[in-house]
Amino acid sequence: MQLGINLGYWGAGMDADNLAVAQEAERLGYSVCWAAEAYGSDAATVLSWVAAQTERIDVGSAIFQIPARQPAMTAMTAATLDSLSGGRFRLGLGVSGPQVSEGWYGVRFDKPLARTREYVEIVRRAMTRERLTFEGEHWTLPLPGGPGKPIKLTVHPQREHIPLYIAAIGPKNLEQTGEIADGALLIFPSAEHLEETTITHLRAGREKAGKSLDGFDVCPTLPLAVGDDKDVARLADTFRPYTALYVGGMGSAKQNFYNRLAQRMGYEREAAEIQEKYLSGDKQGAAAAIPQDLIDKTTLLGSVDRIADRMKAYAAAGVTTLSLAPAGFTLDERIASLRAGSEALERAGLA
């Protein structure tokens, strides 16, 4: 199992340290540095900046939002980043959510699976550098009856095949991801529930494509907080606002993918309470309603040895790249967490 680092969103208050974090992750042998986007910083600019000041670590979008860009533009960006980084780019895609898609980008959040499938096919076609044509439900290239003509990408990516990941949570999305992608980007994964919530659906998609999970990258992001095992409850409290945001407030009462995931993990009543409190404005109450066990199962907490044991569980469950989001208010704390993650991987015998 390999390790990655997830820088999250730019503008979160630790921007000045993020380059140093990425560079230390590279020194420690981490395989990939991911950056995210929502409705603030864009991931492409951040990844260009990191790639320009590193040499070996891959840079990946976790995620580029599908409603934000036409698929041909995404192919252009991927090819450019791969060329500029010397073949170190990983393309992560996701549909975002209905509030961002419709409120920020003005794109209807309808038929997300069909949109994703067409989007991926267009991106892949464009990056072959053949003249681009496509006829689908959501995109037609060139547009009929006008001056458009088939055009081919002029930029040469460093590699013939740029790894393509999809952020997936729901069973149908996971199955499609297994079918059409090279990897899956996951959030709130529990090693104890990974088979039934995730792996079984990815495997079904791979089988549909006539493939196995061999070579497919299962890549969850896990928050990391290092400390004494006696302080696990306190360390878990660090992530209460984070968990409350996703389980309670990410999306609407009718459409929250993370809330549904918590329910599939066995927290039906708790997930409902967290969401009710969060959407009513009681964010503190929502955070307090989160069971410590839910946080503990979806993060890495405690001593290096405890974290090593959790890493073993994730590897056994099918994770191939574990991306860490280290907690810390200072650069030194974040660097120390990075080093603890690397040490834990070695103690687990997974390096």
N, C-alpha and C positions, 0 to 999 in steps of 0.2 A: 504494500500500500504506500502511495506517495502522499506528500503533504502539499497543500497550497495555502496561500494567504489571501484573505478577502478584505480589501480596503474599504468596502462599503461605498457610501456616497461621499463625494467631495463636498466641502462646506459644512461638515459635521463638527468642526471645531478642532480637528487634529491634522489639518492639511499640511502644516509645516513639517510634521513628522512622518508623513506617509511615504515619502521617497526613502527616508532612512530605514523605515520598516521594510519596504520592498527590497532594498539593497541588502539588509541583514538576512532576510529570508533567502535571497539568492546565495549569500555566503554560506548559509546553513544547509543548502541543498534542497530547499523547497522547489517544487516543480513548476508552479504557476502562480501568478499574481492576478487576481480578479478585481475588476472595478464595476460598480453598479451605476444605474441611472434611474431616475423617477421623473421629477419635474423640477430639477435643479441642475446639477452638473451633468454633462454628458460623458459617457464612458469613453468614447473614442479619443477625446482630447487628453483625458487622464492617462489612458494606456499609451498614447504616443509619448507623453512626457516621461512615463516610467521606462518605456522601452529604450528611449534615447539615452538613459542613464544607468542601464543595466546591460549585461552581456549574455547571460545564459538562461535566466528564468523566463518561462513563457508568460505572455500577457493575454488575458482573456476577458471578454465582455460577459458580465453576469448581472444584468443582461443588456443587450441592445433590444429596445422595445419595438415590436413589430409595427404598432400603429404610428410610430414616430418617423419611419423611413419607408420609402418605396423599396421593394426588394432589390432592384438593380443598384440603388444607392448603397445598400448594405453590402452587396457584392463588391462594389468599388472600394468601400471603406475597408473591408476584410482583405482584399488584394493589396491595398496600399499599406496597411499595417503589417501584413505578412512580409511584404517586400522591405519595408523600412526596418523591421525588427530582425531581419535575417532568418525568417522562417520560424518565428516564435509566437505567432498569433493563434488564439483559439476563439472561435466565433460562438458565443452563447446568445440565444434568442428567447424571447418570451412575449406573450400577448399582453402583459401588464394586467390591469384590472379595469372594470367598467367605468369607475370614477375618473381615472387618469385618461383612458382611451377616449372617452366621450367629452370629458370636461376640459382636458388640456390639449388633446390633439384633434378633437372634432371628428373622430372615427367611431362609427357604431361598433359596439362590442357584441357583434352577432356572429354566429357560426365560427367560434375561435379555432376549432379543430380543422375545419376545412380551410380557413384562412392560413393557418400555420402550414398545412400540407402544401398548398399552392406556393406560399412564400418560400419555403425551403427548396422546392423544386426550381423556382425561378433563380434563386441565389446560386444553386448548384449549376444550373445551366449557364448562367452568366460567367461563372468562374472557370468554365471549361474553355472560354474564349472563342466559342462558336457564335455565329450570328444568332441573336436572341429572338426567339419567337415563343409565344405561349398563348394557349386558349383555355381559359378556365372560368369559373363562376365569378371570381373576384378580380382577376386581372386578365387583360387581353393585350398582347404585345406582338406587333405594333397595333395601335388603335385602327380599326377598320374605317375605310372611306376618307382617310386624311393623308397628310404628307409623310407620316412616319414610315420608317423602313427598318428592317432588321439591322441591328448594330452589334458589333462585338467589342468586348472589353479590351482596352489598349494597354492596360497595366498588366505586367507579368507577375503573378504571385511567386514567392520564393519556392513554394511547394505546389505540386499538382493537386493535392487534396488537403484543404485546410479543415482541421477537426471542427465539427459542427455539433453544438450542444443545444438542448432545449430545456428550459425551466418548466418542470412538470410537477403537479401535485395530485390531480384527480386520476382515477383509474383509466378513463378513456384517453386522457392526454398522455399518461405514462405509457400506455400500450402503443399509441401512435409514435411517441418518442423512440421507443425501442425499435419500431419499424423503420423510421426514416432518418434517425440521427446517429451520431457517433458516441454520444454521451448524454447523461441526464444531470441537470443541476437541481439539487434538492434543498429544501429548507425544513426545519423542525423534524429531522429524521430520528426515530428511536430505533436503536439496534434491535431491541426486543420485538418491535413490530414491523421491521423493515420488510420481511418476507411477504407478509399479507398485505401491507399497505402499498408496497412499491415494487419489489423485485418480481413478484408473480406477474404483474402487469407488464413490466419491461420485457420479461422473458416471453410472454405471449406475443408481443410485438416483434421481437427478434425472430421467433418461430414463423410468424406470418411472412417475414421477409426471407425465410429460408436460412436464418443465421442463428448462432448461439450467442450467449452473453460474453464469450471470449473476445477480448479486445474492446468491449464496450465499457466506457468510463462512467462508473456510478460515483457522482461527485457531490456530496452534501457539504453545506457550510455549517459549522458548529461554533458557537461562541465558546471561548476558553477563559477560565479564571483559575489561577493557580494559588493554592494556599494549603493550610493545614487541614487534614481530613475532619478535624473537630469543628471546622468553620464552614462546612459545606452548606449549611442552612443560610449563613450570612452571604456566602458567595452566590448562592441561588438568588438571593434578594437583588443582587446586582442586575439580574436580567428580567426582573418582574415588569418593568416598563416596556421592555423590548417584546416580551411574550404577550403582554396585554395589548400592545399596538396591533400585532398580527392576528392573534386569536380573536380579539374583541373589536378592533377598529379598522382593519384592512379590508375595505370593501363595504358592502351594505349588509343589512340584516338578512336579506334574501340571498346574497351572493358573496360569501367569504370562504375562499378555498382553504385557508388555514384553519378556520373554525371547523370546517368539515373534516379536515385531517385529524384534529384533536378528538373529534367525535369517533372517528374510525379507530383511534387508539384506545378507546374505552372511556373517554372523559365527556360523555354526552351532557350530563347535568352541569358539570363545571363549565364546559364550553358555552352553554346557553347563558349561564349566570355572568360569565366574564363579558360576553357580548352585550347583554342587556345593560350592565353597569357602564361599560365603555361608551356605548352609543347614547346613553342618557346623560353623559357628561361626567360621570363619576369614575375618572381614570384611576384614582387611588384605590377605590373600592374594587375595580376590575383587577388591578395588580394584586391586591390582597387576596382575591378569590382564586388565584392560580395555585393549584396544588404544587408543593415543592417537588413531588415526585415527577410531575410533568416537566418541570424545568430541568431536573437532574437527568431525566432520560433524553433530553434534547440538547444538552450542552456537555461540556467537559469541565468538571469541577474537582478541585482538591489537589492532592499531592501528585507528584510526577508518577508515582507508582499507581495511584488510583486512576489517573488519566491513561496510563499505559494499559491497564486492564480494560478500560472502556474502548480504547483503540482496538484491542484484540477482538472485542465483541463486534465492533463495526466491520472490521476486516472479515470476520467469520460470517457476517450477515451479507457480505457481497460488495462492500464499499471498496473502491479502487483508488480514489483520490479523496483525501479528507482535507477540506479547506477550513482553515481556522480563522476566527474573528477574535483576536486576543483583546481582552478587557484591559483597561489601564488609563489613568488620567495623565500620565506623563510618558514621554518617549522611553525612558528607562524601564518603566513598568511593562510597556508593550514589547520591548525588546526581550525583557526577561521572560515574558510569556511565550514568545517565539522560541526562545532557546529551550524552555521547558517542554514545549511541544515536540521539538526535535529530539530531546533526550528521552521523552516518553516513547516515541516511535522506536528508538533503539532498544529501550528496555523491554518493549513488547516483542522484540525480535522481528519487526516488520520493515526495518530500514533496508 
